[in-house]
Amino acid sequence: MDGKLTDVLVEDNVGQDRTGNLVLFGFIVWADKGMGEIIANTPGVRHVSEYDTCYRVDLDPRFHREWIRAEIEARIKIGEVK
């Protein structure tokens, strides 16, 4: 056992806009190194910035955010690239 609790963790990326209001920007995804391509090829994902095992994910607002979250998790767990 390596101490890892889960293969993928998807968190909301929350920040402030110019007026100080809280805004949901996209996701922060914690996954193994090299998963950026899988995340980037998920429908509804506009852009992925990769930082070793952390990925900042920008979303297409036309897609349902919880569907994108579930799809990212599923694709990483099965290692699918489409």
C-alpha positions as CSV (number, residue, x, y, z in Angstrom):
1,M,0.0,0.0,0.0
2,D,1.3,3.4,-0.9
3,G,-0.9,5.5,1.4
4,K,-2.9,7.0,-1.5
5,L,-6.6,7.2,-0.6
6,T,-8.0,7.6,-4.1
7,D,-6.9,7.6,-7.8
8,V,-8.5,10.9,-8.5
9,L,-9.8,13.9,-6.5
10,V,-11.8,16.6,-8.2
11,E,-12.3,19.9,-6.3
12,D,-14.2,23.0,-7.2
13,N,-11.8,25.9,-8.1
14,V,-13.3,28.8,-6.2
15,G,-12.0,32.3,-6.3
16,Q,-13.0,35.9,-6.3
17,D,-14.0,38.1,-9.3
18,R,-12.9,41.8,-9.6
19,T,-15.7,42.9,-7.3
20,G,-14.8,40.4,-4.5
21,N,-17.7,38.0,-5.1
22,L,-17.0,34.2,-4.9
23,V,-17.0,32.5,-8.3
24,L,-16.7,28.9,-9.5
25,F,-14.0,28.9,-12.1
26,G,-13.6,25.2,-12.9
27,F,-11.9,22.3,-11.2
28,I,-8.7,21.4,-9.5
29,V,-8.0,17.8,-10.3
30,W,-5.5,15.7,-8.3
31,A,-4.4,12.6,-10.3
32,D,-1.3,10.8,-11.3
33,K,1.3,12.5,-13.5
34,G,0.6,12.3,-17.2
35,M,-3.2,12.4,-16.9
36,G,-3.5,15.8,-18.6
37,E,-4.4,14.4,-22.0
38,I,-7.2,12.3,-20.6
39,I,-8.6,15.3,-18.8
40,A,-8.2,17.6,-21.8
41,N,-10.1,15.2,-24.1
42,T,-13.1,15.1,-21.8
43,P,-16.2,16.8,-23.4
44,G,-16.8,20.1,-21.7
45,V,-13.2,20.8,-20.8
46,R,-11.8,23.9,-22.5
47,H,-8.2,24.0,-21.1
48,V,-6.0,22.1,-18.8
49,S,-2.9,23.5,-17.0
50,E,-0.7,20.7,-15.6
51,Y,1.4,21.1,-12.5
52,D,2.9,17.6,-11.8
53,T,0.0,15.8,-10.2
54,C,-2.3,18.8,-10.0
55,Y,-4.4,20.0,-12.9
56,R,-6.3,23.3,-13.3
57,V,-9.3,22.7,-15.5
58,D,-11.3,25.4,-17.3
59,L,-14.8,24.4,-18.3
60,D,-17.1,25.1,-21.2
61,P,-20.2,26.7,-19.6
62,R,-22.5,24.9,-22.1
63,F,-21.9,21.6,-20.3
64,H,-23.2,20.4,-17.0
65,R,-20.5,20.9,-14.4
66,E,-21.3,17.7,-12.4
67,W,-21.4,15.6,-15.5
68,I,-17.9,16.9,-16.5
69,R,-16.7,16.0,-12.9
70,A,-18.0,12.5,-13.1
71,E,-16.7,12.0,-16.6
72,I,-13.2,13.1,-15.6
73,E,-13.2,10.8,-12.7
74,A,-14.4,7.8,-14.8
75,R,-11.9,8.4,-17.6
76,I,-8.9,8.6,-15.2
77,K,-9.9,5.5,-13.4
78,I,-10.1,3.5,-16.6
79,G,-7.2,5.3,-18.3
80,E,-9.2,6.2,-21.4
81,V,-8.0,8.6,-24.1
82,K,-10.4,9.5,-26.9
